[in-house]
């Protein structure tokens, strides 16, 4: 494309173009086009016009030609582009949404974007846009477990009440054990994290034994009493209860939240409980371990210490766990439960009643 137009401006066009350039509220693209025409009218070479306007030579030629054909008004509007792909009809979108929410044919368990695109003769990106607008994610699945405990409501109200309004002159603790923690050592050293590359770890490992962590979380203060033991029988549980007993100041009633593991209800444990009248056990409902606050501590311990840890022995694993507990107790965070029992029960009442 070469320069084929000589710009000649009359007084009216020049005044209008200068007004556009001087108008601070005018779109920048209009100002730029008007400046190109004004510079061109001064008989400057195209290269100099492009340099002063900060554009390319083809841009100068383009707007010189547009001004010659349509005048100042042609600089203020963009040419209509060719129409793009027609939007998907609403009935087709509705059918895609409905089919996504239904069972796919064959042995597959859920629809994929490519399978849906093939079924309707549209592009994968079209299906993805429709799913995004309607908040559909067929690849995701949420699991649930509804408790069958007949005393579920009473236990929820009891435990949530302890969390949200602990009794005066009492300590509320959450107790559980994390059993069979493996001391895993990798077969080869991994590579550290680098910019642009994630850390590496071999998929195979060496087993160097296991340990069981008994932990008690003080709900109000966030401190943890933890003991690593080789087994998780009632004997070890009683030893741990004695450790907690020594850690809690005298004169405080101890409300302990536990799950329904058989060790917690062993006759020897119940005898110990009878000999320590300041202790009160509160058992979570069946399939209701989410009510046990110490599970949050176990989750953080697994993510931050155990899952990616390398341990050459059980002692090494136990030392690492103990160090994490000491760090936790150095800067404890109180456990805060925010959902009232009535809100939990109301949500469960909205669920369909299971049938046999």
VENLINSUL-V128626 format. One record per residue. N is the residue number from 1. RES is the residue in three letters. PHI is phi in degrees with one decimal (* if undefined). Layout:
# VENLINSUL-V128626
[[N/RES/PHI] [N/RES/PHI]]
This chain:
# VENLINSUL-V128626
[[1/UNK/*] [2/UNK/-122.7] [3/UNK/-72.5] [4/UNK/-122.3] [5/UNK/-126.0] [6/UNK/-107.0] [7/UNK/-83.7] [8/UNK/-122.5] [9/UNK/-107.7] [10/UNK/-86.5] [11/UNK/-62.7] [12/UNK/-67.4] [13/UNK/-64.0] [14/UNK/-64.2] [15/UNK/-63.0] [16/UNK/-68.2] [17/UNK/-65.5] [18/UNK/-65.3] [19/UNK/-66.1] [20/UNK/-63.7] [21/UNK/-64.3] [22/UNK/-85.3] [23/UNK/-82.5] [24/UNK/-73.0] [25/UNK/-94.2] [26/UNK/-78.5] [27/UNK/-55.7] [28/UNK/-59.9] [29/UNK/-65.5] [30/UNK/-69.9] [31/UNK/-61.6] [32/UNK/-63.7] [33/UNK/-65.0] [34/UNK/-64.8] [35/UNK/-65.3] [36/UNK/-60.4] [37/UNK/-68.6] [38/UNK/-64.6] [39/UNK/-66.6] [40/UNK/-66.0] [41/UNK/-70.4] [42/UNK/-87.5] [43/UNK/63.0] [44/UNK/-80.9] [45/UNK/-63.9] [46/UNK/-57.7] [47/UNK/-61.0] [48/UNK/-71.4] [49/UNK/-61.7] [50/UNK/-62.5] [51/UNK/-66.5] [52/UNK/-68.9] [53/UNK/-84.0] [54/UNK/74.1] [55/UNK/-129.6] [56/UNK/-88.2] [57/UNK/-63.6] [58/UNK/-57.4] [59/UNK/-66.6] [60/UNK/-63.7] [61/UNK/-60.0] [62/UNK/-61.1] [63/UNK/-80.3] [64/UNK/-63.8] [65/UNK/-65.5] [66/UNK/-64.3] [67/UNK/-65.7] [68/UNK/-64.8] [69/UNK/-85.6] [70/UNK/-125.1] [71/UNK/75.4] [72/UNK/-62.5] [73/UNK/-60.5] [74/UNK/-67.5] [75/UNK/-76.2] [76/UNK/-97.4] [77/UNK/-140.0] [78/UNK/-92.1] [79/UNK/-68.0] [80/UNK/-67.5] [81/UNK/-85.7] [82/UNK/-65.3] [83/UNK/-62.9] [84/UNK/-84.2] [85/UNK/-67.2] [86/UNK/-62.7] [87/UNK/-63.9] [88/UNK/-67.3] [89/UNK/-63.2] [90/UNK/-57.1] [91/UNK/-61.4] [92/UNK/-67.3] [93/UNK/-60.8] [94/UNK/-62.4] [95/UNK/-67.8] [96/UNK/-63.9] [97/UNK/-63.8] [98/UNK/-64.8] [99/UNK/-68.4] [100/UNK/-61.6] [101/UNK/-84.1] [102/UNK/-108.6] [103/UNK/-74.1] [104/UNK/-74.7] [105/UNK/-73.0] [106/UNK/82.2] [107/UNK/-91.8] [108/UNK/-72.5] [109/UNK/-97.2] [110/UNK/-156.7] [111/UNK/-75.8] [112/UNK/-108.9] [113/UNK/-60.9] [114/UNK/-68.0] [115/UNK/-64.8] [116/UNK/-67.7] [117/UNK/-62.7] [118/UNK/-67.3] [119/UNK/-66.1] [120/UNK/-109.0] [121/UNK/68.7] [122/UNK/-118.7] [123/UNK/-81.1] [124/UNK/-61.5] [125/UNK/-64.2] [126/UNK/-62.4] [127/UNK/-61.6] [128/UNK/-62.9] [129/UNK/-65.6] [130/UNK/-62.8] [131/UNK/-63.3] [132/UNK/-65.8] [133/UNK/-64.0] [134/UNK/-96.3] [135/UNK/55.2] [136/UNK/-105.4] [137/UNK/-137.4] [138/UNK/-62.6] [139/UNK/-76.4] [140/UNK/-98.7] [141/UNK/-145.6] [142/UNK/-104.0] [143/UNK/-96.8] [144/UNK/-151.3] [145/UNK/-144.7] [146/UNK/-93.3] [147/UNK/-69.4] [148/UNK/-102.0] [149/UNK/-68.3] [150/UNK/-65.0] [151/UNK/-101.8] [152/UNK/-57.6] [153/UNK/-62.4] [154/UNK/-64.5] [155/UNK/-69.2] [156/UNK/-62.7] [157/UNK/-61.9] [158/UNK/-65.3] [159/UNK/-72.3] [160/UNK/-63.3] [161/UNK/-61.7] [162/UNK/-64.9] [163/UNK/-68.6] [164/UNK/-87.2] [165/UNK/-141.6] [166/UNK/-63.1] [167/UNK/-64.3] [168/UNK/-69.9] [169/UNK/55.8] [170/UNK/-141.4] [171/UNK/-119.2] [172/UNK/-104.2] [173/UNK/-125.0] [174/UNK/-113.2] [175/UNK/-118.4] [176/UNK/-165.3] [177/UNK/-125.4] [178/UNK/-107.2] [179/UNK/-93.6] [180/UNK/53.8] [181/UNK/-78.4] [182/UNK/-88.0] [183/UNK/-88.7] [184/UNK/-102.4] [185/UNK/-115.5] [186/UNK/-80.7] [187/UNK/-73.6] [188/UNK/-142.8] [189/UNK/-64.5] [190/UNK/-88.6] [191/UNK/-100.9] [192/UNK/-74.4] [193/UNK/-65.8] [194/UNK/-135.3] [195/UNK/-57.1] [196/UNK/87.1] [197/UNK/-137.7] [198/UNK/-82.4] [199/UNK/-66.7] [200/UNK/-121.3] [201/UNK/-155.6] [202/UNK/-64.9] [203/UNK/-77.0] [204/UNK/-99.8] [205/UNK/-154.5] [206/UNK/-112.2] [207/UNK/-89.5] [208/UNK/-117.0] [209/UNK/108.5] [210/UNK/-134.6] [211/UNK/-142.6] [212/UNK/-120.7] [213/UNK/-101.7] [214/UNK/-95.2] [215/UNK/-138.6] [216/UNK/-129.3] [217/UNK/-98.1] [218/UNK/-76.8] [219/UNK/-62.9] [220/UNK/-73.7] [221/UNK/-101.3] [222/UNK/85.7] [223/UNK/-80.8] [224/UNK/-128.1] [225/UNK/-102.3] [226/UNK/-131.8] [227/UNK/-140.2] [228/UNK/-95.1] [229/UNK/-134.9] [230/UNK/-70.7] [231/UNK/-133.0] [232/UNK/-130.0] [233/UNK/-92.2] [234/UNK/-67.3] [235/UNK/-62.1] [236/UNK/-65.6] [237/UNK/-65.5] [238/UNK/-65.8] [239/UNK/-58.8] [240/UNK/-68.7] [241/UNK/-61.1] [242/UNK/-65.2] [243/UNK/-64.6] [244/UNK/-66.5] [245/UNK/-58.0] [246/UNK/-71.3] [247/UNK/-79.1] [248/UNK/-88.3] [249/UNK/-57.1] [250/UNK/-64.3] [251/UNK/89.2] [252/UNK/-96.1] [253/UNK/-75.8] [254/UNK/-111.2] [255/UNK/-98.9] [256/UNK/-108.4] [257/UNK/-96.6] [258/UNK/-134.5] [259/UNK/-89.4] [260/UNK/-96.1] [261/UNK/-59.6] [262/UNK/-57.0] [263/UNK/-58.2] [264/UNK/-71.0] [265/UNK/-116.8] [266/UNK/-63.3] [267/UNK/-52.9] [268/UNK/-65.6] [269/UNK/-67.8] [270/UNK/-66.6] [271/UNK/-64.3] [272/UNK/-60.2] [273/UNK/-62.7] [274/UNK/-66.5] [275/UNK/-80.2] [276/UNK/-125.6] [277/UNK/-65.6] [278/UNK/-80.8] [279/UNK/-92.6] [280/UNK/-131.7] [281/UNK/-91.2] [282/UNK/-125.7] [283/UNK/-90.9] [284/UNK/-70.6] [285/UNK/-64.7] [286/UNK/-58.0] [287/UNK/58.9] [288/UNK/-127.4] [289/UNK/-65.3] [290/UNK/-64.1] [291/UNK/-83.0] [292/UNK/-89.3] [293/UNK/-63.5] [294/UNK/-67.0] [295/UNK/-61.5] [296/UNK/-65.6] [297/UNK/-65.6] [298/UNK/-61.6] [299/UNK/-63.1] [300/UNK/-65.1] [301/UNK/-61.2] [302/UNK/-64.6] [303/UNK/-67.7] [304/UNK/-93.0] [305/UNK/-124.3] [306/UNK/-87.3] [307/UNK/-58.3] [308/UNK/-108.0] [309/UNK/-79.5] [310/UNK/-121.1] [311/UNK/-127.9] [312/UNK/-85.2] [313/UNK/-161.1] [314/UNK/-66.0] [315/UNK/-62.2] [316/UNK/-61.4] [317/UNK/-63.1] [318/UNK/-64.9] [319/UNK/-63.5] [320/UNK/-65.6] [321/UNK/-63.3] [322/UNK/-62.4] [323/UNK/-64.6] [324/UNK/-65.7] [325/UNK/-65.5] [326/UNK/-62.9] [327/UNK/-64.7] [328/UNK/-62.1] [329/UNK/-75.3] [330/UNK/-70.8] [331/UNK/-139.4] [332/UNK/-73.4] [333/UNK/-120.1] [334/UNK/-57.8] [335/UNK/-83.0] [336/UNK/-116.3] [337/UNK/-99.4] [338/UNK/-109.7] [339/UNK/-97.4] [340/UNK/-63.9] [341/UNK/-60.8] [342/UNK/-64.3] [343/UNK/-65.4] [344/UNK/-63.3] [345/UNK/-67.3] [346/UNK/-63.9] [347/UNK/-65.0] [348/UNK/-68.8] [349/UNK/-68.0] [350/UNK/-78.6] [351/UNK/-75.3] [352/UNK/-65.3] [353/UNK/-73.7] [354/UNK/-66.6] [355/UNK/-116.0] [356/UNK/-76.0]]
